[in-house]
Amino acid sequence: MTSDPLAARLTRIKGPLFFPVTAYGPDGGLDLEAFRAHVRKGVDAGAAAVFACCGTGEFHALTPEEFRDCVVVAVEETAGQVPVLAGAGYGTALAERYARIAEEAGADGLLAMPPYLVVADQAGLLNHYTRLAAATSLDVIVYQRDNAIFSPRTVVELAGVEKIIGLKDGHGDLDLMQRIVSAVRRELPERDFLYFNGLPTAELTGPAYRGIGITLYSSAVFAFAPDIALAFYRALDRGDDKTVDRLLDGFFVPLVELRNEGRGYAVSLVKAGVRLEGLDVGEVRPPLTEPADRHVKALAALIEQGRALLEDDE
């Protein structure tokens, strides 16, 4: 953890946000050395931040002790080069507990996952995330998706909480997001609130989100093919529409179509991709299941196709 504000650190390095998978050994237990190598590879490749033990990292499948060990390793391996954020979720009491564990492990901030199972009203969601923000000294990014969808008024209230610094959108309603951005800008003009595109393959909607001013995004592809992810990020950042379209049409759209072939592929297919690249991070834990062999083979061919598209720039 550093003394620099987290919001500033998240925007200082230009690059995708890295959500590492959690590595397991043959016995199903944590493989912390493989996880360490995975984190190091991502940081060396140019990640702007490491989000440990979040959705792609199977937060739902980790015990509090395993969660702590992974966050400790992520903090050690980044060594302050980029910020480390950790997931925090379930009901309010458990979310607060995970937040305190993350703080003790040295994390720089939290990604607040949706509450478990229940569908709360706006007042309940506001109370939940406000309490979570008060549980530690860490800054918080709230994750909008599934059963945690916010009205513009609720986001204004959340943005008014000093330690809630941003909103990650995994819902994908651009009309809603524009109204949220406008409401916060209008009612809190001095607040430098951050917004993130957090859809499962965020590159696919990157141009659309950029159109309403949201440029930060998480990249699942970065976990297994950082060269492709970075090439897209840089092309989008410099307005190279030709390269953006080529990578969208030839790699990211087919990847989304492949991801949609199976339940849980937003995690298990990413983990398969990491293994294809030579790092044995094990399989996903139940209730997730491994992708079909034919889909893993299709992913391998797609990665090769994506890299061939990069050669067109050389």
Disulfide bonds with the S-S distance in Angstrom:
none
